[in-house]
Amino acid sequence: MHSRERVVTALNHQQPDRVPMMFSGNRWVIERLKEYLGGIRPGVETDRQLMKKMGLDVWDTRGFDYQSGVGAKYIGPKHFEISEDWAGNHFQFFNYHEHITENQFGLAWSMGKPCLSAEEYPRIEDLEKFPWPQPDWFDYSTIRARLEPWAEDFAIAATGCSVFQHPTLYRGIEQLMYELAGDPEVAQFIVTKVTDFYCGYFEGVFDVAGDLIQIFRLADDIGAQNTLFISPDNLQDFVAPHVRRCADLAHKYDIKLMFHTDGNVRQAMDDLISWGVDLLDPIQPEVPDMGAADLKHEYGDRLCFSGGVGAQEILPVGSTEDVRAEVRRVLDIMMPGGGYLLAPGHPSLQLDVPPENIIAMFDEGMKYGRYDVATLF
């Protein structure tokens, strides 16, 4: 099967030839992985070569490392100093900039300074003066030609959209959380303006290249390790309408909606389904309420899943055999009937995960994840 057909089949709750697989990592993870894999499997220099050697099926429009993808041609205001061939990082248009920091494992991206701070934009009338990015800042006629080479080999996920997580970054997490309860009009203004831009941009992309895209991904963490990040009432008021809007946009073009959130979101599972979410990313196995078996049993006929191989414990510190055993355990639970993509318990790996464990994970997925040889189905 072509990766596109494999992914579509799985997301339609049917069994393809093998389980589809995906992951991303920061630029330093990808660089190290190329060096490591190139040493044992010659001919691994580009992202495409790396993905094909690993058997991965989904390419992200922001790139393998979220920094080197493709976007529509930028034709907007010149003072942003954004090149016409920008790589799909929408943060730039909000003047939000992540920082490179270093920890015990190496380099990583960290949160930047809020670009919509309450000090500078305290009220709605102040926020209205912010230079909000506009969908007509782009020439969408160029995006198809930039996506077609990737569609030859992979399913494509259109990513970079967010209706809640990005507003927390742009406003500041503590400030926006305060405004959800204490100044809801301000909070709703911000999340609506952000959603307006993202939906307008991606509608432009889908209009010219929607048939090349299989997944529309939202990055919207609503779960902490133990419970929801925000109250159920706030979830309905400030998140639900905007996710529904994104779901309607995706489904208009026969694209599946992926909702990324870490943590314990068990309390919101029925909500996600009612909003139109097709795929929950990821299952985080370190969270007891997010056990793969329970999720598959209770929601597997209504919702697809990715993840499940622990990125907090198994992948960083386990042996390669530990990783392989965990992959087999997760596949035994999640593979039957389709509806599953093999991925880490967090979609973007960091340098704490050894390259040999990443290779072991997807190598085992290629071997054990075949429906035609599995004995359980």
PyMOL commands that set and color helices and strands:
alter all, ss='L'
color gray80, all
select helices_A, chain A and resi 3-11+27-40+47-54+78-80+90-94+124-127+135-137+140-151+165-171+173-182+184-212+232-252+266-275+288-290+292-299+314-317+320-334+355-368
alter helices_A, ss='H'
color red, helices_A
select strands_A, chain A and resi 24-25+58-60+73-74+99-103+106-110+138-139+155-161+215-219+256-260+279-283+304-307+340-341+348-349
alter strands_A, ss='S'
color yellow, strands_A
deselect
rebuild
show_as cartoon
